[in-house]
Amino acid sequence: MKLFFQSIFFSLIVHILYFVGAFVYTWFATILYKPDIIYAYDSVAFLQSEVNFGSINQGPIPGIFFVSFFVVALAGAFFIYITKKYILTSRSV
């Protein structure tokens, strides 16, 4: 049971670091963005005169976050188990 909670905690930390990293990267990209206003009107794109019907990309499937959470938790459990196994065997020698 201890391994289960450690792997859930590991997965939580990995996901928090991922989202914080993505947030910080986009924040800096937004802050450091300097538009080139002088050359902005050199290539004017005209609007289309046709209407397209279809679907829009809604982003990732909502369940993919739960799947990734549990996959990372399983990987973390495997990593913790192997690490503890080798640490315990190396100390007993």
Phi and psi in degrees as GROMACS dihedral restraints (atoms count N, CA, C in turn):
[ dihedral_restraints ]
;  ai    aj    ak    al  type     phi  dphi    fc
    3     4     5     6     1   -65.8    20    10
    4     5     6     7     1   -39.8    20    10
    6     7     8     9     1   -63.0    20    10
    7     8     9    10     1   -37.3    20    10
    9    10    11    12     1   -61.4    20    10
   10    11    12    13     1   -49.0    20    10
   12    13    14    15     1   -68.3    20    10
   13    14    15    16     1   -35.7    20    10
   15    16    17    18     1   -65.1    20    10
   16    17    18    19     1   -39.2    20    10
   18    19    20    21     1   -71.0    20    10
   19    20    21    22     1   -36.5    20    10
   21    22    23    24     1   -64.4    20    10
   22    23    24    25     1   -42.6    20    10
   24    25    26    27     1   -63.5    20    10
   25    26    27    28     1   -41.4    20    10
   27    28    29    30     1   -60.3    20    10
   28    29    30    31     1   -45.6    20    10
   30    31    32    33     1   -64.6    20    10
   31    32    33    34     1   -39.7    20    10
   33    34    35    36     1   -62.5    20    10
   34    35    36    37     1   -44.4    20    10
   36    37    38    39     1   -63.7    20    10
   37    38    39    40     1   -42.8    20    10
   39    40    41    42     1   -62.0    20    10
   40    41    42    43     1   -44.1    20    10
   42    43    44    45     1   -68.9    20    10
   43    44    45    46     1   -38.5    20    10
   45    46    47    48     1   -64.1    20    10
   46    47    48    49     1   -44.2    20    10
   48    49    50    51     1   -62.6    20    10
   49    50    51    52     1   -37.6    20    10
   51    52    53    54     1   -64.3    20    10
   52    53    54    55     1   -48.6    20    10
   54    55    56    57     1   -69.6    20    10
   55    56    57    58     1   -37.3    20    10
   57    58    59    60     1   -66.3    20    10
   58    59    60    61     1   -41.1    20    10
   60    61    62    63     1   -62.6    20    10
   61    62    63    64     1   -42.5    20    10
   63    64    65    66     1   -64.9    20    10
   64    65    66    67     1   -39.4    20    10
   66    67    68    69     1   -65.1    20    10
   67    68    69    70     1   -46.4    20    10
   69    70    71    72     1   -64.9    20    10
   70    71    72    73     1   -41.0    20    10
   72    73    74    75     1   -61.6    20    10
   73    74    75    76     1   -47.7    20    10
   75    76    77    78     1   -69.5    20    10
   76    77    78    79     1   -31.1    20    10
   78    79    80    81     1   -65.2    20    10
   79    80    81    82     1   -47.0    20    10
   81    82    83    84     1   -66.3    20    10
   82    83    84    85     1   -37.4    20    10
   84    85    86    87     1   -63.4    20    10
   85    86    87    88     1   -36.6    20    10
   87    88    89    90     1   -71.1    20    10
   88    89    90    91     1   -41.7    20    10
   90    91    92    93     1   -67.0    20    10
   91    92    93    94     1   -41.1    20    10
   93    94    95    96     1   -85.9    20    10
   94    95    96    97     1    -0.6    20    10
   96    97    98    99     1   -72.9    20    10
   97    98    99   100     1   127.3    20    10
   99   100   101   102     1  -125.7    20    10
  100   101   102   103     1   108.7    20    10
  102   103   104   105     1   -69.5    20    10
  103   104   105   106     1   148.9    20    10
  105   106   107   108     1   -95.7    20    10
  106   107   108   109     1    85.7    20    10
  108   109   110   111     1   -71.0    20    10
  109   110   111   112     1   -30.6    20    10
  111   112   113   114     1   -62.6    20    10
  112   113   114   115     1   -43.4    20    10
  114   115   116   117     1   -99.0    20    10
  115   116   117   118     1    13.4    20    10
  117   118   119   120     1   -69.0    20    10
  118   119   120   121     1   -30.3    20    10
  120   121   122   123     1   -99.5    20    10
  121   122   123   124     1     9.8    20    10
  123   124   125   126     1   -69.9    20    10
  124   125   126   127     1   -37.9    20    10
  126   127   128   129     1  -119.4    20    10
  127   128   129   130     1    88.8    20    10
  129   130   131   132     1   -85.6    20    10
  130   131   132   133     1   126.0    20    10
  132   133   134   135     1   -97.8    20    10
  133   134   135   136     1   127.9    20    10
  135   136   137   138     1   -82.2    20    10
  136   137   138   139     1   151.5    20    10
  138   139   140   141     1   -71.7    20    10
  139   140   141   142     1   150.8    20    10
  141   142   143   144     1   -76.1    20    10
  142   143   144   145     1   149.1    20    10
  144   145   146   147     1  -100.1    20    10
  145   146   147   148     1     8.9    20    10
  147   148   149   150     1  -117.0    20    10
  148   149   150   151     1   155.9    20    10
  150   151   152   153     1  -108.8    20    10
  151   152   153   154     1   131.7    20    10
  153   154   155   156     1  -102.1    20    10
  154   155   156   157     1   134.2    20    10
  156   157   158   159     1  -109.3    20    10
  157   158   159   160     1   143.1    20    10
  159   160   161   162     1   164.8    20    10
  160   161   162   163     1  -161.5    20    10
  162   163   164   165     1  -107.7    20    10
  163   164   165   166     1   159.3    20    10
  165   166   167   168     1  -108.0    20    10
  166   167   168   169     1   150.2    20    10
  168   169   170   171     1   -74.2    20    10
  169   170   171   172     1   116.6    20    10
  171   172   173   174     1   -89.3    20    10
  172   173   174   175     1     5.4    20    10
  174   175   176   177     1    93.6    20    10
  175   176   177   178     1  -168.1    20    10
  177   178   179   180     1   -69.1    20    10
  178   179   180   181     1   156.2    20    10
  180   181   182   183     1   -63.5    20    10
  181   182   183   184     1   135.0    20    10
  183   184   185   186     1   -57.5    20    10
  184   185   186   187     1   -32.8    20    10
  186   187   188   189     1   -70.9    20    10
  187   188   189   190     1   -14.4    20    10
  189   190   191   192     1   -66.8    20    10
  190   191   192   193     1   -26.7    20    10
  192   193   194   195     1   -68.2    20    10
  193   194   195   196     1   -39.7    20    10
  195   196   197   198     1   -68.6    20    10
  196   197   198   199     1   -39.7    20    10
  198   199   200   201     1   -63.3    20    10
  199   200   201   202     1   -46.1    20    10
  201   202   203   204     1   -65.2    20    10
  202   203   204   205     1   -35.5    20    10
  204   205   206   207     1   -61.5    20    10
  205   206   207   208     1   -46.2    20    10
  207   208   209   210     1   -75.8    20    10
  208   209   210   211     1   -30.3    20    10
  210   211   212   213     1   -67.0    20    10
  211   212   213   214     1   -42.5    20    10
  213   214   215   216     1   -67.6    20    10
  214   215   216   217     1   -34.8    20    10
  216   217   218   219     1   -64.9    20    10
  217   218   219   220     1   -40.7    20    10
  219   220   221   222     1   -65.7    20    10
  220   221   222   223     1   -41.6    20    10
  222   223   224   225     1   -64.0    20    10
  223   224   225   226     1   -39.9    20    10
  225   226   227   228     1   -65.1    20    10
  226   227   228   229     1   -39.9    20    10
  228   229   230   231     1   -63.6    20    10
  229   230   231   232     1   -42.0    20    10
  231   232   233   234     1   -62.8    20    10
  232   233   234   235     1   -44.6    20    10
  234   235   236   237     1   -63.2    20    10
  235   236   237   238     1   -44.5    20    10
  237   238   239   240     1   -65.3    20    10
  238   239   240   241     1   -42.8    20    10
  240   241   242   243     1   -62.6    20    10
  241   242   243   244     1   -47.9    20    10
  243   244   245   246     1   -65.1    20    10
  244   245   246   247     1   -41.4    20    10
  246   247   248   249     1   -62.4    20    10
  247   248   249   250     1   -46.1    20    10
  249   250   251   252     1   -65.7    20    10
  250   251   252   253     1   -37.4    20    10
  252   253   254   255     1   -64.0    20    10
  253   254   255   256     1   -44.6    20    10
  255   256   257   258     1   -73.7    20    10
  256   257   258   259     1   -32.6    20    10
  258   259   260   261     1   -68.1    20    10
  259   260   261   262     1   -43.2    20    10
  261   262   263   264     1   -67.5    20    10
  262   263   264   265     1   -37.4    20    10
  264   265   266   267     1   -73.3    20    10
  265   266   267   268     1   -32.1    20    10
  267   268   269   270     1   -75.3    20    10
  268   269   270   271     1   -28.1    20    10
  270   271   272   273     1   -78.2    20    10
  271   272   273   274     1   -29.3    20    10
  273   274   275   276     1   -79.2    20    10
  274   275   276   277     1   -13.0    20    10
